[in-house]
Amino acid sequence: MMPVSSYVHALKFQKLNGVYDPLVRLSTRENTVKAALVDALSGHTGKVLDLACGSATLAVLIKQRYPYLAVHGVDGDRDMLSRAERKATAAGVDIAFSHGFADALPFDSGSFDVVVSSLFFHHLSRAGKTSAFSEIKRVLSPAGELIVADWGKPPNLLMRAAFFPVRLLDGFDNTRDNVRGELPSLIRAAGFSRADTLGDIATPLGTISITIADGKSRAAVSPPPVAITVTRGELSS
């Protein structure tokens, strides 16, 4: 889910795709993280895009919980997309899948009501993140939302140390925005009216933050937005 010339597979090498699901399940409190994302979709209608859907674990959970939503997954790894299609078929759910990259999504402007993404943006450089958030803004409907789970700012030295293996694997430059807690500001810079951290989840590999962003352009907000109070704290499983 980045330009072809710089594409990096989820575990750096495509031959490791087969161990991606169990590794993520064991190291990231996947059930808690994905449950938080699925819960955040409550009340939404229309079309949902799972950006960098990987093997479609999240997309399948969304479709099972909300069968009335039209769920679409996109990923830059064709092998992962094949795994995603098999997983959706085995689960008996109807999900559309497309091959594409985060800086040039193969969809018309305003195609989706919600975009969700899990553990993707830390793979990208600052420029890659900026391009991806701009593309997400483009494919969202005017009142659409972006819901993201990704590595966030560690609250203490222990969590910072736990995050070191991820930084080593995905690059210190790519993960710098995450460790500084700057994803919300990058999302707002792409034109979103707000980007609030819903909560933080402690995992064996560091802190995962859940962020919700309103796709409504800041320029279109009138009167000026009222300050939103967000309750922070770890989401429990």
C-alpha positions in Angstrom: 0.0 0.0 0.0 2.6 2.5 -1.1 4.3 3.2 -4.5 5.4 0.0 -6.2 9.1 1.1 -6.2 9.1 1.4 -2.4 6.5 -1.3 -1.4 7.3 -3.2 1.7 5.4 -6.4 2.6 3.7 -6.6 6.0 6.6 -8.6 7.5 9.1 -7.2 4.9 9.2 -10.4 2.9 6.3 -11.9 1.0 7.4 -15.4 1.9 6.5 -14.6 5.5 2.9 -13.8 4.7 1.8 -17.2 5.9 2.9 -16.4 9.5 1.4 -12.9 9.5 -1.9 -13.8 11.0 -0.6 -15.8 14.0 2.2 -13.3 14.7 -0.2 -10.3 14.7 -2.6 -12.3 16.9 0.0 -13.1 19.5 1.9 -9.8 19.6 -0.6 -7.0 19.2 -3.7 -8.0 21.2 -5.4 -8.3 17.9 -8.8 -9.2 19.3 -8.9 -6.1 21.5 -7.7 -3.8 18.7 -10.0 -5.0 16.0 -12.9 -5.1 18.4 -12.3 -1.4 19.1 -12.3 -0.7 15.4 -15.5 -2.7 14.7 -17.2 -1.0 17.7 -16.3 2.4 16.3 -18.3 1.6 13.2 -21.6 1.3 15.1 -24.2 3.6 13.6 -22.5 3.9 10.2 -24.2 3.0 7.0 -23.1 2.8 3.4 -19.7 1.7 2.1 -16.6 0.9 4.1 -13.0 0.6 2.8 -10.5 -1.4 4.7 -7.2 0.2 3.6 -4.2 -2.2 3.5 -6.6 -5.0 4.4 -4.0 -7.7 4.4 -5.6 -11.1 4.9 -9.0 -9.5 5.6 -9.3 -10.3 9.3 -10.8 -6.9 10.0 -12.9 -6.8 6.9 -14.5 -10.1 7.7 -15.2 -9.0 11.3 -16.9 -5.9 10.0 -19.1 -7.7 7.5 -20.1 -10.3 10.1 -21.0 -7.6 12.7 -22.7 -5.3 10.2 -24.0 -7.4 7.2 -25.8 -4.3 5.8 -22.5 -2.5 5.2 -20.8 -2.8 1.8 -17.3 -3.7 2.7 -14.3 -3.3 0.3 -10.7 -4.2 1.0 -7.7 -2.9 -0.9 -4.0 -4.0 -0.6 -0.8 -3.7 -2.6 0.2 -7.4 -2.1 -1.6 -9.7 -4.5 -0.7 -12.8 -2.5 -2.3 -11.2 0.6 -5.4 -10.4 -1.5 -5.7 -14.1 -2.5 -5.5 -15.0 1.2 -8.1 -12.4 1.9 -10.5 -13.8 -0.7 -10.1 -17.3 0.6 -10.8 -16.1 4.2 -13.9 -14.2 3.2 -15.2 -17.2 1.2 -14.6 -19.5 4.2 -16.4 -17.1 6.5 -19.4 -16.9 4.0 -19.3 -13.1 3.7 -19.4 -11.0 0.5 -16.5 -8.6 0.4 -15.0 -6.9 -2.7 -11.2 -6.8 -3.0 -9.0 -4.5 -5.1 -5.3 -4.3 -5.8 -4.0 -0.7 -5.2 -1.6 1.6 -3.4 -2.3 4.1 -0.6 -1.1 7.1 -2.6 -3.2 6.3 -5.7 -6.3 4.5 -4.6 -8.3 2.9 -7.5 -11.6 4.5 -6.5 -13.6 7.6 -7.5 -13.7 10.6 -5.2 -16.3 10.3 -2.5 -16.7 6.6 -2.9 -16.8 5.6 0.8 -18.6 6.6 3.9 -15.8 5.2 6.2 -12.2 4.2 5.8 -10.7 1.9 8.4 -7.1 0.8 8.7 -5.1 -1.3 11.1 -1.3 -1.2 11.7 -0.4 0.2 8.3 0.8 3.8 8.5 4.0 3.0 10.5 5.3 1.3 7.3 5.3 4.7 5.5 7.7 7.6 5.4 6.4 11.1 6.4 5.8 11.8 2.7 4.0 8.5 2.3 1.7 9.2 5.2 0.9 12.6 3.9 0.0 11.3 0.5 -2.0 8.4 1.9 -4.1 10.7 4.2 -4.8 13.0 1.2 -6.0 10.1 -0.9 -8.2 8.9 1.9 -9.7 12.3 2.2 -10.4 12.2 -1.6 -12.2 8.9 -1.6 -14.3 9.7 1.5 -17.7 11.2 1.2 -17.9 14.9 2.5 -19.2 13.7 5.9 -17.2 10.5 6.0 -14.9 9.2 8.8 -11.4 7.7 9.0 -10.8 5.2 11.8 -7.2 4.1 12.4 -5.4 1.7 14.7 -1.7 2.1 14.6 1.3 2.4 16.9 1.2 5.6 19.0 3.3 7.5 21.5 4.6 5.2 24.3 3.4 6.5 27.7 6.6 5.3 29.5 10.0 3.9 29.0 8.8 0.3 29.2 6.4 0.7 26.3 9.1 2.6 24.3 11.5 -0.3 24.8 8.8 -2.7 23.8 8.3 -0.8 20.5 12.0 -1.0 19.6 11.7 -4.3 17.5 8.9 -2.7 15.4 11.1 0.3 14.8 14.0 -1.9 13.9 11.9 -3.9 11.4 10.0 -1.0 9.8 12.6 1.7 10.1 13.3 4.5 12.6 12.4 7.2 10.1 9.1 5.6 9.2 8.1 5.0 12.8 9.2 8.4 14.1 5.8 10.0 13.6 4.2 7.2 15.5 6.5 7.2 18.5 6.0 11.0 18.7 2.2 10.6 18.6 1.9 12.8 15.5 -0.5 10.8 13.3 -3.5 12.9 14.4 -1.8 16.1 13.4 -0.8 14.6 10.0 -4.4 13.6 9.5 -5.6 17.1 10.3 -3.0 18.5 7.9 -4.6 16.5 5.1 -7.8 18.5 5.5 -9.8 16.6 8.1 -11.8 18.8 10.5 -10.7 16.8 13.6 -8.6 13.7 14.5 -9.1 12.6 18.1 -7.4 9.7 19.9 -10.2 7.5 21.3 -7.9 5.4 23.4 -4.6 3.6 23.8 -4.0 -0.2 24.0 -0.9 -1.6 25.7 0.6 -4.6 23.8 3.7 -6.7 24.0 5.2 -4.5 21.2 4.2 -1.1 22.4 1.2 1.2 22.5 -1.5 1.1 19.8 -3.7 4.2 19.5 -7.2 4.3 18.1 -7.8 7.5 16.2 -11.1 8.8 14.7 -11.1 11.6 12.1 -14.0 13.5 10.6 -13.6 13.9 6.8 -15.5 17.1 6.7 -13.2 19.8 5.4 -12.1 22.4 8.0 -13.0 25.1 5.5 -16.6 23.9 5.4 -17.2 23.9 9.1 -19.4 26.7 10.1 -19.8 28.0 12.8 -16.3 27.3 14.2 -16.1 23.8 15.7 -16.8 23.3 19.4 -13.9 21.8 21.4 -14.4 18.1 21.8 -13.5 16.4 25.1 -12.0 13.0 24.5 -11.6 10.4 27.3 -8.2 8.8 27.0 -7.0 5.6 28.6 -6.4 2.1 27.8 -9.2 0.2 26.1 -9.8 -3.1 27.9 -10.4 -6.4 26.2 
